[in-house]
Amino acid sequence: MLAKKTAKNQLTLPKEIADKFPGVNLFDATVDKNRIVLVPVKLTPIASSLESIRDKMSKLGITGEDIADAVTWARKKKPR
């Protein structure tokens, strides 16, 4: 099947393909060996993902102080 690229560099997916992803409006687009790869993305509410992030940080032993130190380090002015 063909997908048409518009003048604004947008792709129109054929209906037969789009219908295979009901409820999906976002795709992660990457290039792999001269091919465009689209992976369907479903967003989760921040509240539910925040809890999973906190769980992962706990398992890795990352503390609030570690985060504060990382932010301080990242905000330091870099020498030019």
Gaussian input, Z-matrix of N, CA and C with variables (Angstrom, degrees):
# hf/3-21g

backbone

0 1
 N
 C     1     B1
 C     2     B2     1     A1
 N     3     B3     2     A2     1     D1
 C     4     B4     3     A3     2     D2
 C     5     B5     4     A4     3     D3
 N     6     B6     5     A5     4     D4
 C     7     B7     6     A6     5     D5
 C     8     B8     7     A7     6     D6
 N     9     B9     8     A8     7     D7
 C    10    B10     9     A9     8     D8
 C    11    B11    10    A10     9     D9
 N    12    B12    11    A11    10    D10
 C    13    B13    12    A12    11    D11
 C    14    B14    13    A13    12    D12
 N    15    B15    14    A14    13    D13
 C    16    B16    15    A15    14    D14
 C    17    B17    16    A16    15    D15
 N    18    B18    17    A17    16    D16
 C    19    B19    18    A18    17    D17
 C    20    B20    19    A19    18    D18
 N    21    B21    20    A20    19    D19
 C    22    B22    21    A21    20    D20
 C    23    B23    22    A22    21    D21
 N    24    B24    23    A23    22    D22
 C    25    B25    24    A24    23    D23
 C    26    B26    25    A25    24    D24
 N    27    B27    26    A26    25    D25
 C    28    B28    27    A27    26    D26
 C    29    B29    28    A28    27    D27
 N    30    B30    29    A29    28    D28
 C    31    B31    30    A30    29    D29
 C    32    B32    31    A31    30    D30
 N    33    B33    32    A32    31    D31
 C    34    B34    33    A33    32    D32
 C    35    B35    34    A34    33    D33
 N    36    B36    35    A35    34    D34
 C    37    B37    36    A36    35    D35
 C    38    B38    37    A37    36    D36
 N    39    B39    38    A38    37    D37
 C    40    B40    39    A39    38    D38
 C    41    B41    40    A40    39    D39
 N    42    B42    41    A41    40    D40
 C    43    B43    42    A42    41    D41
 C    44    B44    43    A43    42    D42
 N    45    B45    44    A44    43    D43
 C    46    B46    45    A45    44    D44
 C    47    B47    46    A46    45    D45
 N    48    B48    47    A47    46    D46
 C    49    B49    48    A48    47    D47
 C    50    B50    49    A49    48    D48
 N    51    B51    50    A50    49    D49
 C    52    B52    51    A51    50    D50
 C    53    B53    52    A52    51    D51
 N    54    B54    53    A53    52    D52
 C    55    B55    54    A54    53    D53
 C    56    B56    55    A55    54    D54
 N    57    B57    56    A56    55    D55
 C    58    B58    57    A57    56    D56
 C    59    B59    58    A58    57    D57
 N    60    B60    59    A59    58    D58
 C    61    B61    60    A60    59    D59
 C    62    B62    61    A61    60    D60
 N    63    B63    62    A62    61    D61
 C    64    B64    63    A63    62    D62
 C    65    B65    64    A64    63    D63
 N    66    B66    65    A65    64    D64
 C    67    B67    66    A66    65    D65
 C    68    B68    67    A67    66    D66
 N    69    B69    68    A68    67    D67
 C    70    B70    69    A69    68    D68
 C    71    B71    70    A70    69    D69
 N    72    B72    71    A71    70    D70
 C    73    B73    72    A72    71    D71
 C    74    B74    73    A73    72    D72
 N    75    B75    74    A74    73    D73
 C    76    B76    75    A75    74    D74
 C    77    B77    76    A76    75    D75
 N    78    B78    77    A77    76    D76
 C    79    B79    78    A78    77    D77
 C    80    B80    79    A79    78    D78
 N    81    B81    80    A80    79    D79
 C    82    B82    81    A81    80    D80
 C    83    B83    82    A82    81    D81
 N    84    B84    83    A83    82    D82
 C    85    B85    84    A84    83    D83
 C    86    B86    85    A85    84    D84
 N    87    B87    86    A86    85    D85
 C    88    B88    87    A87    86    D86
 C    89    B89    88    A88    87    D87
 N    90    B90    89    A89    88    D88
 C    91    B91    90    A90    89    D89
 C    92    B92    91    A91    90    D90
 N    93    B93    92    A92    91    D91
 C    94    B94    93    A93    92    D92
 C    95    B95    94    A94    93    D93
 N    96    B96    95    A95    94    D94
 C    97    B97    96    A96    95    D95
 C    98    B98    97    A97    96    D96
 N    99    B99    98    A98    97    D97
 C   100   B100    99    A99    98    D98
 C   101   B101   100   A100    99    D99
 N   102   B102   101   A101   100   D100
 C   103   B103   102   A102   101   D101
 C   104   B104   103   A103   102   D102
 N   105   B105   104   A104   103   D103
 C   106   B106   105   A105   104   D104
 C   107   B107   106   A106   105   D105
 N   108   B108   107   A107   106   D106
 C   109   B109   108   A108   107   D107
 C   110   B110   109   A109   108   D108
 N   111   B111   110   A110   109   D109
 C   112   B112   111   A111   110   D110
 C   113   B113   112   A112   111   D111
 N   114   B114   113   A113   112   D112
 C   115   B115   114   A114   113   D113
 C   116   B116   115   A115   114   D114
 N   117   B117   116   A116   115   D115
 C   118   B118   117   A117   116   D116
 C   119   B119   118   A118   117   D117
 N   120   B120   119   A119   118   D118
 C   121   B121   120   A120   119   D119
 C   122   B122   121   A121   120   D120
 N   123   B123   122   A122   121   D121
 C   124   B124   123   A123   122   D122
 C   125   B125   124   A124   123   D123
 N   126   B126   125   A125   124   D124
 C   127   B127   126   A126   125   D125
 C   128   B128   127   A127   126   D126
 N   129   B129   128   A128   127   D127
 C   130   B130   129   A129   128   D128
 C   131   B131   130   A130   129   D129
 N   132   B132   131   A131   130   D130
 C   133   B133   132   A132   131   D131
 C   134   B134   133   A133   132   D132
 N   135   B135   134   A134   133   D133
 C   136   B136   135   A135   134   D134
 C   137   B137   136   A136   135   D135
 N   138   B138   137   A137   136   D136
 C   139   B139   138   A138   137   D137
 C   140   B140   139   A139   138   D138
 N   141   B141   140   A140   139   D139
 C   142   B142   141   A141   140   D140
 C   143   B143   142   A142   141   D141
 N   144   B144   143   A143   142   D142
 C   145   B145   144   A144   143   D143
 C   146   B146   145   A145   144   D144
 N   147   B147   146   A146   145   D145
 C   148   B148   147   A147   146   D146
 C   149   B149   148   A148   147   D147
 N   150   B150   149   A149   148   D148
 C   151   B151   150   A150   149   D149
 C   152   B152   151   A151   150   D150
 N   153   B153   152   A152   151   D151
 C   154   B154   153   A153   152   D152
 C   155   B155   154   A154   153   D153
 N   156   B156   155   A155   154   D154
 C   157   B157   156   A156   155   D155
 C   158   B158   157   A157   156   D156
 N   159   B159   158   A158   157   D157
 C   160   B160   159   A159   158   D158
 C   161   B161   160   A160   159   D159
 N   162   B162   161   A161   160   D160
 C   163   B163   162   A162   161   D161
 C   164   B164   163   A163   162   D162
 N   165   B165   164   A164   163   D163
 C   166   B166   165   A165   164   D164
 C   167   B167   166   A166   165   D165
 N   168   B168   167   A167   166   D166
 C   169   B169   168   A168   167   D167
 C   170   B170   169   A169   168   D168
 N   171   B171   170   A170   169   D169
 C   172   B172   171   A171   170   D170
 C   173   B173   172   A172   171   D171
 N   174   B174   173   A173   172   D172
 C   175   B175   174   A174   173   D173
 C   176   B176   175   A175   174   D174
 N   177   B177   176   A176   175   D175
 C   178   B178   177   A177   176   D176
 C   179   B179   178   A178   177   D177
 N   180   B180   179   A179   178   D178
 C   181   B181   180   A180   179   D179
 C   182   B182   181   A181   180   D180
 N   183   B183   182   A182   181   D181
 C   184   B184   183   A183   182   D182
 C   185   B185   184   A184   183   D183
 N   186   B186   185   A185   184   D184
 C   187   B187   186   A186   185   D185
 C   188   B188   187   A187   186   D186
 N   189   B189   188   A188   187   D187
 C   190   B190   189   A189   188   D188
 C   191   B191   190   A190   189   D189
 N   192   B192   191   A191   190   D190
 C   193   B193   192   A192   191   D191
 C   194   B194   193   A193   192   D192
 N   195   B195   194   A194   193   D193
 C   196   B196   195   A195   194   D194
 C   197   B197   196   A196   195   D195
 N   198   B198   197   A197   196   D196
 C   199   B199   198   A198   197   D197
 C   200   B200   199   A199   198   D198
 N   201   B201   200   A200   199   D199
 C   202   B202   201   A201   200   D200
 C   203   B203   202   A202   201   D201
 N   204   B204   203   A203   202   D202
 C   205   B205   204   A204   203   D203
 C   206   B206   205   A205   204   D204
 N   207   B207   206   A206   205   D205
 C   208   B208   207   A207   206   D206
 C   209   B209   208   A208   207   D207
 N   210   B210   209   A209   208   D208
 C   211   B211   210   A210   209   D209
 C   212   B212   211   A211   210   D210
 N   213   B213   212   A212   211   D211
 C   214   B214   213   A213   212   D212
 C   215   B215   214   A214   213   D213
 N   216   B216   215   A215   214   D214
 C   217   B217   216   A216   215   D215
 C   218   B218   217   A217   216   D216
 N   219   B219   218   A218   217   D217
 C   220   B220   219   A219   218   D218
 C   221   B221   220   A220   219   D219
 N   222   B222   221   A221   220   D220
 C   223   B223   222   A222   221   D221
 C   224   B224   223   A223   222   D222
 N   225   B225   224   A224   223   D223
 C   226   B226   225   A225   224   D224
 C   227   B227   226   A226   225   D225
 N   228   B228   227   A227   226   D226
 C   229   B229   228   A228   227   D227
 C   230   B230   229   A229   228   D228
 N   231   B231   230   A230   229   D229
 C   232   B232   231   A231   230   D230
 C   233   B233   232   A232   231   D231
 N   234   B234   233   A233   232   D232
 C   235   B235   234   A234   233   D233
 C   236   B236   235   A235   234   D234
 N   237   B237   236   A236   235   D235
 C   238   B238   237   A237   236   D236
 C   239   B239   238   A238   237   D237

   B1=1.4417
   B2=1.5241
   B3=1.2905
   B4=1.4508
   B5=1.5201
   B6=1.3396
   B7=1.4604
   B8=1.5178
   B9=1.3020
   B10=1.4577
   B11=1.5257
   B12=1.3483
   B13=1.4614
   B14=1.5163
   B15=1.3328
   B16=1.4623
   B17=1.5296
   B18=1.3238
   B19=1.4607
   B20=1.5318
   B21=1.3298
   B22=1.4653
   B23=1.5281
   B24=1.3354
   B25=1.4747
   B26=1.5199
   B27=1.3145
   B28=1.4558
   B29=1.5222
   B30=1.3361
   B31=1.4598
   B32=1.5161
   B33=1.3038
   B34=1.4552
   B35=1.5181
   B36=1.3335
   B37=1.4585
   B38=1.5232
   B39=1.3202
   B40=1.4617
   B41=1.5334
   B42=1.3346
   B43=1.4611
   B44=1.5207
   B45=1.3195
   B46=1.4667
   B47=1.5296
   B48=1.3285
   B49=1.4661
   B50=1.5210
   B51=1.3310
   B52=1.4623
   B53=1.5316
   B54=1.3239
   B55=1.4660
   B56=1.5255
   B57=1.3294
   B58=1.4665
   B59=1.5312
   B60=1.3528
   B61=1.4503
   B62=1.5329
   B63=1.3360
   B64=1.4695
   B65=1.5258
   B66=1.3167
   B67=1.4502
   B68=1.5138
   B69=1.3314
   B70=1.4661
   B71=1.5229
   B72=1.3293
   B73=1.4568
   B74=1.5181
   B75=1.3290
   B76=1.4639
   B77=1.5295
   B78=1.3232
   B79=1.4543
   B80=1.5193
   B81=1.3303
   B82=1.4525
   B83=1.5243
   B84=1.3261
   B85=1.4633
   B86=1.5223
   B87=1.3313
   B88=1.4604
   B89=1.5164
   B90=1.3252
   B91=1.4613
   B92=1.5218
   B93=1.3213
   B94=1.4631
   B95=1.5174
   B96=1.3209
   B97=1.4705
   B98=1.5219
   B99=1.3302
   B100=1.4642
   B101=1.5308
   B102=1.3360
   B103=1.4616
   B104=1.5191
   B105=1.3062
   B106=1.4578
   B107=1.5244
   B108=1.3307
   B109=1.4574
   B110=1.5219
   B111=1.3251
   B112=1.4668
   B113=1.5217
   B114=1.3261
   B115=1.4620
   B116=1.5232
   B117=1.3455
   B118=1.4661
   B119=1.5183
   B120=1.3342
   B121=1.4644
   B122=1.5149
   B123=1.3296
   B124=1.4592
   B125=1.5135
   B126=1.3229
   B127=1.4492
   B128=1.5188
   B129=1.3377
   B130=1.4503
   B131=1.5194
   B132=1.2953
   B133=1.4632
   B134=1.5273
   B135=1.3143
   B136=1.4605
   B137=1.5231
   B138=1.3170
   B139=1.4651
   B140=1.5252
   B141=1.3234
   B142=1.4609
   B143=1.5236
   B144=1.3231
   B145=1.4547
   B146=1.5231
   B147=1.3364
   B148=1.4564
   B149=1.5222
   B150=1.3009
   B151=1.4613
   B152=1.5289
   B153=1.3243
   B154=1.4682
   B155=1.5281
   B156=1.3258
   B157=1.4668
   B158=1.5260
   B159=1.3207
   B160=1.4687
   B161=1.5277
   B162=1.3381
   B163=1.4643
   B164=1.5250
   B165=1.3269
   B166=1.4634
   B167=1.5303
   B168=1.3407
   B169=1.4663
   B170=1.5290
   B171=1.3116
   B172=1.4607
   B173=1.5256
   B174=1.3339
   B175=1.4665
   B176=1.5275
   B177=1.3351
   B178=1.4625
   B179=1.5221
   B180=1.3293
   B181=1.4518
   B182=1.5244
   B183=1.3265
   B184=1.4679
   B185=1.5224
   B186=1.3261
   B187=1.4671
   B188=1.5244
   B189=1.3160
   B190=1.4556
   B191=1.5226
   B192=1.3329
   B193=1.4717
   B194=1.5283
   B195=1.3331
   B196=1.4717
   B197=1.5235
   B198=1.3230
   B199=1.4713
   B200=1.5248
   B201=1.3282
   B202=1.4641
   B203=1.5224
   B204=1.3380
   B205=1.4669
   B206=1.5273
   B207=1.3281
   B208=1.4672
   B209=1.5295
   B210=1.3225
   B211=1.4656
   B212=1.5245
   B213=1.3249
   B214=1.4712
   B215=1.5191
   B216=1.3232
   B217=1.4691
   B218=1.5232
   B219=1.3319
   B220=1.4677
   B221=1.5205
   B222=1.3277
   B223=1.4628
   B224=1.5256
   B225=1.3315
   B226=1.4677
   B227=1.5280
   B228=1.3184
   B229=1.4564
   B230=1.5238
   B231=1.2991
   B232=1.4669
   B233=1.5200
   B234=1.3355
   B235=1.4696
   B236=1.5230
   B237=1.3189
   B238=1.4720
   B239=1.4800
   A1=109.28
   A2=114.74
   A3=119.96
   A4=111.10
   A5=115.13
   A6=121.61
   A7=106.22
   A8=116.85
   A9=121.33
   A10=111.14
   A11=116.51
   A12=122.42
   A13=107.59
   A14=115.87
   A15=120.53
   A16=110.22
   A17=115.78
   A18=121.53
   A19=111.38
   A20=117.17
   A21=121.62
   A22=111.70
   A23=117.48
   A24=124.32
   A25=113.53
   A26=117.08
   A27=121.48
   A28=108.57
   A29=116.01
   A30=120.93
   A31=109.61
   A32=115.68
   A33=121.59
   A34=107.32
   A35=116.42
   A36=120.05
   A37=110.04
   A38=116.67
   A39=118.51
   A40=110.71
   A41=116.38
   A42=122.21
   A43=111.63
   A44=118.13
   A45=121.81
   A46=111.44
   A47=116.57
   A48=120.16
   A49=110.11
   A50=117.53
   A51=121.55
   A52=110.99
   A53=117.62
   A54=121.45
   A55=112.82
   A56=118.12
   A57=121.48
   A58=111.94
   A59=116.89
   A60=121.80
   A61=110.40
   A62=117.27
   A63=119.28
   A64=111.03
   A65=115.56
   A66=120.59
   A67=115.32
   A68=117.55
   A69=121.15
   A70=108.51
   A71=115.98
   A72=121.17
   A73=112.93
   A74=116.88
   A75=121.02
   A76=110.54
   A77=115.31
   A78=121.86
   A79=108.25
   A80=117.00
   A81=121.71
   A82=106.00
   A83=116.88
   A84=121.75
   A85=110.09
   A86=115.94
   A87=121.88
   A88=108.95
   A89=115.68
   A90=121.41
   A91=107.56
   A92=116.74
   A93=122.49
   A94=108.53
   A95=116.27
   A96=121.98
   A97=111.38
   A98=115.86
   A99=122.96
   A100=113.39
   A101=116.55
   A102=121.76
   A103=108.80
   A104=116.61
   A105=121.73
   A106=107.54
   A107=115.92
   A108=121.15
   A109=108.06
   A110=116.32
   A111=122.00
   A112=108.85
   A113=115.94
   A114=121.34
   A115=107.51
   A116=117.81
   A117=119.69
   A118=111.13
   A119=115.49
   A120=122.06
   A121=108.78
   A122=115.83
   A123=120.93
   A124=106.73
   A125=116.44
   A126=121.19
   A127=110.18
   A128=115.54
   A129=120.09
   A130=108.24
   A131=117.14
   A132=119.34
   A133=110.72
   A134=116.48
   A135=120.70
   A136=111.97
   A137=118.32
   A138=120.76
   A139=111.08
   A140=117.74
   A141=119.79
   A142=111.47
   A143=118.07
   A144=119.57
   A145=110.77
   A146=117.67
   A147=121.49
   A148=110.74
   A149=116.90
   A150=120.54
   A151=110.70
   A152=117.52
   A153=119.70
   A154=110.78
   A155=117.22
   A156=120.55
   A157=109.94
   A158=116.76
   A159=120.18
   A160=111.17
   A161=117.04
   A162=120.64
   A163=110.88
   A164=116.09
   A165=119.84
   A166=110.77
   A167=116.54
   A168=120.29
   A169=110.14
   A170=116.62
   A171=120.92
   A172=110.92
   A173=116.94
   A174=121.30
   A175=111.43
   A176=116.26
   A177=120.58
   A178=112.68
   A179=116.82
   A180=120.89
   A181=113.64
   A182=116.87
   A183=121.30
   A184=108.43
   A185=115.29
   A186=120.29
   A187=110.78
   A188=115.59
   A189=120.87
   A190=111.38
   A191=115.77
   A192=120.15
   A193=110.60
   A194=116.77
   A195=120.03
   A196=110.76
   A197=116.49
   A198=121.51
   A199=109.62
   A200=116.84
   A201=120.61
   A202=110.70
   A203=117.25
   A204=120.84
   A205=111.14
   A206=116.58
   A207=120.64
   A208=111.11
   A209=116.81
   A210=120.73
   A211=109.83
   A212=116.83
   A213=120.41
   A214=110.48
   A215=116.96
   A216=120.93
   A217=111.09
   A218=117.65
   A219=121.72
   A220=111.58
   A221=117.70
   A222=120.88
   A223=113.37
   A224=117.61
   A225=120.11
   A226=109.06
   A227=115.02
   A228=119.15
   A229=108.40
   A230=114.49
   A231=120.61
   A232=109.44
   A233=118.25
   A234=118.84
   A235=110.13
   A236=114.90
   A237=118.60
   A238=112.36
   D1=149.78
   D2=179.96
   D3=-101.98
   D4=144.64
   D5=173.38
   D6=-118.32
   D7=129.77
   D8=-175.68
   D9=-90.54
   D10=135.09
   D11=174.18
   D12=-94.94
   D13=126.84
   D14=-177.61
   D15=-85.69
   D16=175.48
   D17=178.71
   D18=-62.64
   D19=-23.53
   D20=179.16
   D21=-96.00
   D22=20.86
   D23=178.81
   D24=59.69
   D25=33.42
   D26=175.58
   D27=-103.57
   D28=145.78
   D29=177.58
   D30=-103.20
   D31=138.92
   D32=174.46
   D33=-104.65
   D34=117.36
   D35=179.21
   D36=-79.91
   D37=139.50
   D38=175.06
   D39=-60.15
   D40=145.05
   D41=-177.48
   D42=-55.75
   D43=-37.53
   D44=-178.67
   D45=-61.74
   D46=-33.49
   D47=178.64
   D48=-81.09
   D49=-47.15
   D50=-178.46
   D51=-59.21
   D52=-35.39
   D53=-179.76
   D54=-65.39
   D55=-18.77
   D56=179.44
   D57=-78.99
   D58=-5.49
   D59=-179.13
   D60=-127.29
   D61=64.64
   D62=-178.53
   D63=-63.59
   D64=137.37
   D65=178.40
   D66=79.39
   D67=-1.66
   D68=-179.86
   D69=-100.43
   D70=121.97
   D71=178.40
   D72=-113.26
   D73=-10.69
   D74=-178.24
   D75=-122.20
   D76=142.52
   D77=175.91
   D78=-132.49
   D79=139.07
   D80=173.33
   D81=-84.11
   D82=122.74
   D83=-176.76
   D84=-106.31
   D85=127.49
   D86=176.05
   D87=-135.31
   D88=167.45
   D89=175.93
   D90=-114.61
   D91=130.08
   D92=179.43
   D93=-136.30
   D94=111.62
   D95=179.13
   D96=51.98
   D97=52.77
   D98=176.66
   D99=65.33
   D100=24.59
   D101=176.80
   D102=-124.94
   D103=144.22
   D104=174.03
   D105=-88.94
   D106=125.32
   D107=-179.72
   D108=-113.58
   D109=125.09
   D110=178.12
   D111=-110.88
   D112=125.94
   D113=178.58
   D114=-118.13
   D115=124.11
   D116=-179.33
   D117=-61.86
   D118=140.83
   D119=-179.42
   D120=-124.88
   D121=131.19
   D122=172.67
   D123=-116.34
   D124=124.79
   D125=179.48
   D126=-80.93
   D127=142.50
   D128=176.67
   D129=-110.56
   D130=148.39
   D131=177.54
   D132=-57.71
   D133=143.60
   D134=-175.33
   D135=-60.48
   D136=-31.89
   D137=-179.04
   D138=-61.14
   D139=-43.61
   D140=-178.75
   D141=-73.64
   D142=-36.20
   D143=-179.91
   D144=-75.19
   D145=-29.98
   D146=178.52
   D147=-62.47
   D148=-40.32
   D149=178.76
   D150=-64.63
   D151=-40.42
   D152=179.15
   D153=-67.84
   D154=-33.88
   D155=176.68
   D156=-65.77
   D157=-44.08
   D158=178.44
   D159=-62.49
   D160=-39.80
   D161=177.61
   D162=-61.62
   D163=-44.49
   D164=-178.70
   D165=-65.85
   D166=-41.14
   D167=177.76
   D168=-60.76
   D169=-41.56
   D170=179.42
   D171=-62.33
   D172=-44.36
   D173=179.48
   D174=-63.52
   D175=-32.99
   D176=-179.97
   D177=-84.74
   D178=-7.16
   D179=179.62
   D180=77.50
   D181=23.01
   D182=179.32
   D183=-86.48
   D184=129.11
   D185=-177.94
   D186=-105.71
   D187=171.01
   D188=175.56
   D189=-61.19
   D190=-35.45
   D191=177.98
   D192=-65.05
   D193=-38.77
   D194=176.72
   D195=-59.52
   D196=-41.86
   D197=180.00
   D198=-64.89
   D199=-46.11
   D200=179.47
   D201=-59.96
   D202=-42.27
   D203=177.97
   D204=-63.16
   D205=-40.20
   D206=179.96
   D207=-65.65
   D208=-40.14
   D209=178.78
   D210=-65.76
   D211=-43.61
   D212=177.85
   D213=-60.15
   D214=-45.51
   D215=178.78
   D216=-61.03
   D217=-43.87
   D218=-176.93
   D219=-67.86
   D220=-28.70
   D221=-177.49
   D222=-87.47
   D223=-5.17
   D224=177.87
   D225=-63.62
   D226=142.44
   D227=177.58
   D228=-71.11
   D229=132.48
   D230=179.79
   D231=-85.89
   D232=140.49
   D233=176.17
   D234=-66.86
   D235=141.33
   D236=-179.57
   D237=-98.81

